[in-house]
Each structure stands twice: as structure tokens, then as C-alpha cells.
Amino acid sequence: ILVTMRPVLPRLRPDLPFRMTGEYDEAEFVMFLPRALPASTLRLSTRSSIDTLPERSSLTVWVNGTEVGTLAPENFDQFRPMTINLPDGLLTAGRNSVRIRARQTNRVFCGPDATFALWTEIALDDSGVSMPIEDLTLDSMGFLTALSAQVARNLPVTMRLSEGVQLKGDANVGFINVGRVLGGGP
């Protein structure tokens, strides 16, 4: 299964691809894993504006504070996956941070109008790390991984109470606590 990334900061339009705009932009994402993973691969599915000059532009990626690689934003017509190899022991059980810094140069022009024409989008539903489905355990870590992936894909989360069970107090407190564990409010 692909454990997807989701942005730390909430977005107004989570149904659209995540967009990094301008000459310089930076964003942080989280992935929640049920266990530490051995050496693996981070997949980033991207598409950039045709105005972006790939030879002078870059996407630098850090995972859990460690720089893991730099990619050229060179997919212009559709989303295409690019990959970065991750060393053994970098991905841990629980919350993992992915930070991306975009440096984008316009192919022809410079100035404010040219800066607004620069963007790279990330398809979050097709970006993250793969792990065997059997690693998605039926415990609290497996539940939080599945919940985080559901939220990252902008899919609804339905919670049902057992028959006869009543919520006591403020249910929002539970959602706030889940948001803290996952690294940002769903």
C-alpha cells in the first residue's frame, strides 16, 4: 500500500493538488507509519508549469530532518512520479516529517508576473512511501496509519458508535487529540 503524505497546514481546497508557487516556496508534510521501515523509496508525483526551467529549478527534499535528495521539476503535461531512495532507519514508527523546498526559475521572463507563472503541484494521493499491506496491523498504530492516509486522500472518515454507547463530554476533544498525534488537524 502507499502511505500518503499530507500537509501540516490545512488548505482551503484540499480536493486540489498541493501547489508550490513562485521562485521560492517551502512546505512540510507528514506521514504516519505503523512501524519503522527499512531502506525504502519516497515517491513524489509532480506536475509543473511549462514556464519552469528544469535545468535551473529544483525540489530539495528532507525526511525527518535529513536531506535525502534533489529532483528537477520536469513533468509539464501530466502528473508523473519521481523517486528518492531513503536509507535504512530513516522512517520511524509514528509521525514522519517530509519537507520540500522549491527553487523555480522562469524559462524566459523575470519579474512579478513571471514569478506567479511558476508552480509545481504535488498529487498527494500518489505521493508517499510503499509498505506491505500486512504491516498495516489491527492495533492503535495501524488505525492511526489508516486514518492519516484517509485524511491525506481527502476522503471522509466515518465514526460509528456501538449500539447503546453515548458520547460523554465534548467529542471535539477526541478529534483534537487525534489531530495532535497525526501532526495537524484533519
BALOBA-1460 file (C-alpha; in Angstrom, 3 decimals):
// residues 186
<rec num="1" residu="i" x="0.000" y="0.000" z="0.000"/>
<rec num="2" residu="l" x="1.070" y="3.600" z="-0.491"/>
<rec num="3" residu="v" x="1.187" y="5.564" z="2.772"/>
<rec num="4" residu="t" x="0.472" y="9.069" z="1.532"/>
<rec num="5" residu="m" x="1.742" y="12.435" z="2.711"/>
<rec num="6" residu="r" x="-0.488" y="15.229" z="3.903"/>
<rec num="7" residu="p" x="0.332" y="18.900" z="4.508"/>
<rec num="8" residu="v" x="0.871" y="20.066" z="8.077"/>
<rec num="9" residu="l" x="-1.083" y="23.268" z="7.470"/>
<rec num="10" residu="p" x="-4.745" y="22.939" z="6.473"/>
<rec num="11" residu="r" x="-5.698" y="24.065" z="2.955"/>
<rec num="12" residu="l" x="-8.778" y="25.871" z="1.697"/>
<rec num="13" residu="r" x="-9.178" y="23.423" z="-1.209"/>
<rec num="14" residu="p" x="-7.900" y="20.000" z="-0.109"/>
<rec num="15" residu="d" x="-9.587" y="18.475" z="-3.168"/>
<rec num="16" residu="l" x="-6.981" y="20.139" z="-5.448"/>
<rec num="17" residu="p" x="-3.329" y="19.109" z="-5.844"/>
<rec num="18" residu="f" x="-0.906" y="20.788" z="-3.436"/>
<rec num="19" residu="r" x="0.753" y="23.738" z="-5.205"/>
<rec num="20" residu="m" x="4.151" y="25.316" z="-4.537"/>
<rec num="21" residu="t" x="4.238" y="28.737" z="-6.226"/>
<rec num="22" residu="g" x="6.865" y="31.322" z="-7.120"/>
<rec num="23" residu="e" x="10.636" y="31.353" z="-7.239"/>
<rec num="24" residu="y" x="10.975" y="30.050" z="-3.677"/>
<rec num="25" residu="d" x="8.454" y="28.063" z="-1.671"/>
<rec num="26" residu="e" x="8.653" y="25.513" z="1.110"/>
<rec num="27" residu="a" x="6.111" y="23.086" z="2.534"/>
<rec num="28" residu="e" x="6.008" y="20.434" z="5.247"/>
<rec num="29" residu="f" x="4.074" y="17.196" z="5.111"/>
<rec num="30" residu="v" x="3.563" y="14.278" z="7.491"/>
<rec num="31" residu="m" x="3.234" y="10.535" z="7.008"/>
<rec num="32" residu="f" x="2.148" y="8.250" z="9.820"/>
<rec num="33" residu="l" x="3.675" y="4.746" z="9.740"/>
<rec num="34" residu="p" x="2.727" y="1.735" z="11.907"/>
<rec num="35" residu="r" x="6.383" y="0.703" z="12.254"/>
<rec num="36" residu="a" x="9.894" y="1.773" z="11.270"/>
<rec num="37" residu="l" x="10.707" y="0.862" z="7.676"/>
<rec num="38" residu="p" x="13.967" y="-0.443" z="6.271"/>
<rec num="39" residu="a" x="15.562" y="1.260" z="3.264"/>
<rec num="40" residu="s" x="12.691" y="2.396" z="1.060"/>
<rec num="41" residu="t" x="11.686" y="4.855" z="-1.632"/>
<rec num="42" residu="l" x="9.832" y="8.151" z="-1.356"/>
<rec num="43" residu="r" x="7.522" y="8.724" z="-4.318"/>
<rec num="44" residu="l" x="6.602" y="12.281" z="-5.362"/>
<rec num="45" residu="s" x="4.076" y="12.630" z="-8.158"/>
<rec num="46" residu="t" x="4.518" y="16.128" z="-9.626"/>
<rec num="47" residu="r" x="3.492" y="18.413" z="-12.458"/>
<rec num="48" residu="s" x="4.986" y="21.868" z="-13.125"/>
<rec num="49" residu="s" x="4.048" y="24.875" z="-15.204"/>
<rec num="50" residu="i" x="5.620" y="24.969" z="-18.648"/>
<rec num="51" residu="d" x="7.237" y="28.268" z="-17.606"/>
<rec num="52" residu="t" x="9.501" y="26.410" z="-15.167"/>
<rec num="53" residu="l" x="13.049" y="25.849" z="-16.472"/>
<rec num="54" residu="p" x="14.001" y="22.391" z="-15.119"/>
<rec num="55" residu="e" x="17.760" y="22.847" z="-15.619"/>
<rec num="56" residu="r" x="17.779" y="25.775" z="-13.161"/>
<rec num="57" residu="s" x="14.954" y="24.665" z="-10.862"/>
<rec num="58" residu="s" x="14.905" y="22.100" z="-8.057"/>
<rec num="59" residu="l" x="12.842" y="20.371" z="-5.405"/>
<rec num="60" residu="t" x="15.037" y="19.584" z="-2.399"/>
<rec num="61" residu="v" x="13.584" y="17.010" z="-0.002"/>
<rec num="62" residu="w" x="14.230" y="16.334" z="3.690"/>
<rec num="63" residu="v" x="12.781" y="13.404" z="5.630"/>
<rec num="64" residu="n" x="12.817" y="13.662" z="9.427"/>
<rec num="65" residu="g" x="15.373" y="16.477" z="9.186"/>
<rec num="66" residu="t" x="17.786" y="14.610" z="6.888"/>
<rec num="67" residu="e" x="18.315" y="15.865" z="3.343"/>
<rec num="68" residu="v" x="17.581" y="12.897" z="1.066"/>
<rec num="69" residu="g" x="17.808" y="14.315" z="-2.435"/>
<rec num="70" residu="t" x="17.004" y="16.881" z="-5.083"/>
<rec num="71" residu="l" x="14.683" y="16.452" z="-8.050"/>
<rec num="72" residu="a" x="14.207" y="18.554" z="-11.182"/>
<rec num="73" residu="p" x="10.616" y="19.695" z="-11.802"/>
<rec num="74" residu="e" x="10.331" y="18.435" z="-15.378"/>
<rec num="75" residu="n" x="6.830" y="16.956" z="-15.707"/>
<rec num="76" residu="f" x="4.746" y="19.509" z="-17.606"/>
<rec num="77" residu="d" x="1.778" y="17.798" z="-19.233"/>
<rec num="78" residu="q" x="0.631" y="15.400" z="-16.502"/>
<rec num="79" residu="f" x="1.493" y="14.114" z="-13.042"/>
<rec num="80" residu="r" x="4.408" y="11.688" z="-13.098"/>
<rec num="81" residu="p" x="6.095" y="10.001" z="-10.162"/>
<rec num="82" residu="m" x="9.718" y="10.706" z="-9.280"/>
<rec num="83" residu="t" x="11.512" y="8.741" z="-6.585"/>
<rec num="84" residu="i" x="14.184" y="9.294" z="-3.950"/>
<rec num="85" residu="n" x="15.882" y="6.391" z="-2.161"/>
<rec num="86" residu="l" x="15.668" y="6.569" z="1.633"/>
<rec num="87" residu="p" x="18.315" y="4.947" z="3.833"/>
<rec num="88" residu="d" x="17.588" y="2.227" z="6.372"/>
<rec num="89" residu="g" x="16.325" y="3.563" z="9.703"/>
<rec num="90" residu="l" x="15.231" y="6.994" z="8.457"/>
<rec num="91" residu="l" x="11.479" y="6.250" z="8.580"/>
<rec num="92" residu="t" x="10.243" y="5.603" z="12.109"/>
<rec num="93" residu="a" x="7.060" y="4.279" z="13.669"/>
<rec num="94" residu="g" x="4.548" y="7.097" z="14.101"/>
<rec num="95" residu="r" x="4.807" y="10.612" z="12.670"/>
<rec num="96" residu="n" x="7.397" y="11.238" z="9.945"/>
<rec num="97" residu="s" x="8.138" y="14.679" z="8.518"/>
<rec num="98" residu="v" x="8.728" y="15.418" z="4.818"/>
<rec num="99" residu="r" x="9.864" y="18.950" z="3.933"/>
<rec num="100" residu="i" x="10.167" y="20.128" z="0.334"/>
<rec num="101" residu="r" x="11.878" y="23.342" z="-0.763"/>
<rec num="102" residu="a" x="11.107" y="24.500" z="-4.296"/>
<rec num="103" residu="r" x="13.507" y="26.770" z="-6.166"/>
<rec num="104" residu="q" x="11.962" y="27.612" z="-9.538"/>
<rec num="105" residu="t" x="13.354" y="29.699" z="-12.389"/>
<rec num="106" residu="n" x="11.280" y="31.059" z="-15.240"/>
<rec num="107" residu="r" x="12.166" y="29.740" z="-18.673"/>
<rec num="108" residu="v" x="12.104" y="33.155" z="-20.374"/>
<rec num="109" residu="f" x="10.967" y="36.103" z="-18.255"/>
<rec num="110" residu="c" x="11.701" y="37.694" z="-14.893"/>
<rec num="111" residu="g" x="9.680" y="39.996" z="-12.648"/>
<rec num="112" residu="p" x="6.439" y="39.691" z="-10.651"/>
<rec num="113" residu="d" x="4.296" y="38.327" z="-13.496"/>
<rec num="114" residu="a" x="6.890" y="35.698" z="-14.310"/>
<rec num="115" residu="t" x="7.087" y="34.644" z="-10.662"/>
<rec num="116" residu="f" x="3.330" y="33.982" z="-10.496"/>
<rec num="117" residu="a" x="3.609" y="31.759" z="-13.580"/>
<rec num="118" residu="l" x="5.972" y="29.393" z="-11.714"/>
<rec num="119" residu="w" x="4.400" y="26.483" z="-9.878"/>
<rec num="120" residu="t" x="4.853" y="22.811" z="-9.118"/>
<rec num="121" residu="e" x="1.930" y="20.696" z="-7.967"/>
<rec num="122" residu="i" x="2.160" y="17.524" z="-5.910"/>
<rec num="123" residu="a" x="-0.542" y="14.856" z="-6.227"/>
<rec num="124" residu="l" x="-0.726" y="13.891" z="-2.559"/>
<rec num="125" residu="d" x="-2.868" y="10.828" z="-3.241"/>
<rec num="126" residu="d" x="0.043" y="9.437" z="-5.302"/>
<rec num="127" residu="s" x="2.976" y="10.604" z="-3.130"/>
<rec num="128" residu="g" x="4.467" y="8.837" z="-0.118"/>
<rec num="129" residu="v" x="6.138" y="5.508" z="0.707"/>
<rec num="130" residu="s" x="5.042" y="1.971" z="-0.070"/>
<rec num="131" residu="m" x="4.836" y="-0.751" z="2.543"/>
<rec num="132" residu="p" x="3.444" y="-4.280" z="2.578"/>
<rec num="133" residu="i" x="-0.282" y="-4.405" z="3.365"/>
<rec num="134" residu="e" x="0.372" y="-6.969" z="6.114"/>
<rec num="135" residu="d" x="2.322" y="-4.258" z="8.018"/>
<rec num="136" residu="l" x="-0.954" y="-2.391" z="8.498"/>
<rec num="137" residu="t" x="-1.753" y="-4.028" z="11.816"/>
<rec num="138" residu="l" x="-5.045" y="-4.074" z="13.719"/>
<rec num="139" residu="d" x="-3.711" y="-2.086" z="16.655"/>
<rec num="140" residu="s" x="-3.601" y="1.627" z="17.513"/>
<rec num="141" residu="m" x="-0.594" y="2.288" z="15.223"/>
<rec num="142" residu="g" x="-2.326" y="0.578" z="12.294"/>
<rec num="143" residu="f" x="-5.511" y="2.529" z="12.997"/>
<rec num="144" residu="l" x="-3.654" y="5.865" z="13.077"/>
<rec num="145" residu="t" x="-1.805" y="4.995" z="9.842"/>
<rec num="146" residu="a" x="-5.075" y="4.174" z="8.070"/>
<rec num="147" residu="l" x="-6.777" y="7.280" z="9.483"/>
<rec num="148" residu="s" x="-3.884" y="9.500" z="8.389"/>
<rec num="149" residu="a" x="-3.927" y="8.004" z="4.873"/>
<rec num="150" residu="q" x="-7.705" y="8.537" z="4.643"/>
<rec num="151" residu="v" x="-7.344" y="12.186" z="5.651"/>
<rec num="152" residu="a" x="-4.390" y="12.695" z="3.270"/>
<rec num="153" residu="r" x="-6.529" y="11.490" z="0.368"/>
<rec num="154" residu="n" x="-9.255" y="13.965" z="1.380"/>
<rec num="155" residu="l" x="-11.689" y="11.102" z="1.939"/>
<rec num="156" residu="p" x="-14.368" y="11.237" z="4.642"/>
<rec num="157" residu="v" x="-13.837" y="9.497" z="7.944"/>
<rec num="158" residu="t" x="-16.971" y="7.922" z="9.369"/>
<rec num="159" residu="m" x="-17.085" y="7.066" z="13.053"/>
<rec num="160" residu="r" x="-19.856" y="4.874" z="14.387"/>
<rec num="161" residu="l" x="-20.635" y="4.173" z="18.000"/>
<rec num="162" residu="s" x="-21.664" y="0.759" z="19.162"/>
<rec num="163" residu="e" x="-25.337" y="0.420" z="19.907"/>
<rec num="164" residu="g" x="-26.211" y="1.893" z="23.271"/>
<rec num="165" residu="v" x="-22.946" y="3.853" z="23.632"/>
<rec num="166" residu="q" x="-23.379" y="7.559" z="24.366"/>
<rec num="167" residu="l" x="-20.739" y="10.256" z="23.871"/>
<rec num="168" residu="k" x="-19.957" y="11.945" z="27.137"/>
<rec num="169" residu="g" x="-18.500" y="15.421" z="27.221"/>
<rec num="170" residu="d" x="-17.143" y="17.204" z="24.179"/>
<rec num="171" residu="a" x="-16.366" y="14.889" z="21.251"/>
<rec num="172" residu="n" x="-14.174" y="17.627" z="19.737"/>
<rec num="173" residu="v" x="-11.534" y="16.913" z="22.389"/>
<rec num="174" residu="g" x="-11.061" y="13.446" z="20.896"/>
<rec num="175" residu="f" x="-10.636" y="14.867" z="17.394"/>
<rec num="176" residu="i" x="-8.168" y="17.469" z="18.658"/>
<rec num="177" residu="n" x="-6.106" y="14.729" z="20.337"/>
<rec num="178" residu="v" x="-6.104" y="12.629" z="17.147"/>
<rec num="179" residu="g" x="-5.011" y="15.730" z="15.230"/>
<rec num="180" residu="r" x="-2.090" y="16.244" z="17.624"/>
<rec num="181" residu="v" x="-0.951" y="12.646" z="17.215"/>
<rec num="182" residu="l" x="-1.179" y="12.802" z="13.416"/>
<rec num="183" residu="g" x="0.689" y="16.120" z="13.253"/>
<rec num="184" residu="g" x="-2.045" y="18.606" z="12.402"/>
<rec num="185" residu="g" x="-5.796" y="18.807" z="12.343"/>
<rec num="186" residu="p" x="-7.586" y="16.621" z="9.803"/>
